[in-house]
Amino acid sequence: MVETMDELIAKVRGQLYRLQDLAEATGGIREQETSPDGAVTATVDGAGALVGLEFTAAIGKLSPADFERVLVATAQAAAYRAFAQRADLVTAYNRGDT
């Protein structure tokens, strides 16, 4: 509990700064995953959106169905790691660690 208006303002300002730090940290998340065969590299942001996609000559050895499977699995793995990182940041925020 706060006893003065100055304490209340300081508390609210501190919470605002923590929230801004969380938004900045989650906005900066980038996770990259490369398929086991090295054919596909996917980069996603903290929301799991695909922000980069690279292919090597190894994609030429894949059938269309295998290419689709490798592409989706690689992007999914990158998104999973990005979501895990975002969850860690939110958990730390909720605990007051930031």
LINVENDA-V696640 format. One record per backbone hydrogen bond with DSSP energy under -1.0 kcal/mol. NH is the residue of the N-H (numbers start at 1). CO is the residue of the C=O. If there is no record, write none. Layout:
nh->NH co->CO
nh->NH co->CO
//
This chain:
nh->8 co->4
nh->9 co->5
nh->10 co->6
nh->11 co->7
nh->12 co->8
nh->13 co->9
nh->14 co->10
nh->15 co->11
nh->16 co->12
nh->17 co->13
nh->18 co->14
nh->19 co->15
nh->20 co->16
nh->21 co->17
nh->22 co->18
nh->23 co->19
nh->24 co->20
nh->25 co->21
nh->26 co->22
nh->27 co->23
nh->28 co->24
nh->29 co->26
nh->31 co->44
nh->33 co->42
nh->35 co->40
nh->38 co->35
nh->41 co->54
nh->42 co->33
nh->43 co->52
nh->44 co->31
nh->45 co->49
nh->48 co->45
nh->51 co->43
nh->52 co->43
nh->54 co->41
nh->56 co->39
nh->59 co->56
nh->60 co->57
nh->61 co->58
nh->62 co->59
nh->67 co->63
nh->68 co->64
nh->69 co->65
nh->70 co->66
nh->71 co->67
nh->72 co->68
nh->73 co->69
nh->74 co->70
nh->75 co->71
nh->76 co->72
nh->77 co->73
nh->78 co->74
nh->79 co->75
nh->80 co->76
nh->81 co->77
nh->82 co->78
nh->83 co->79
nh->84 co->80
nh->85 co->81
nh->86 co->82
nh->87 co->83
nh->88 co->84
nh->89 co->85
nh->90 co->86
nh->91 co->87
nh->92 co->88
nh->93 co->89
nh->94 co->90
nh->95 co->91
nh->97 co->92
//
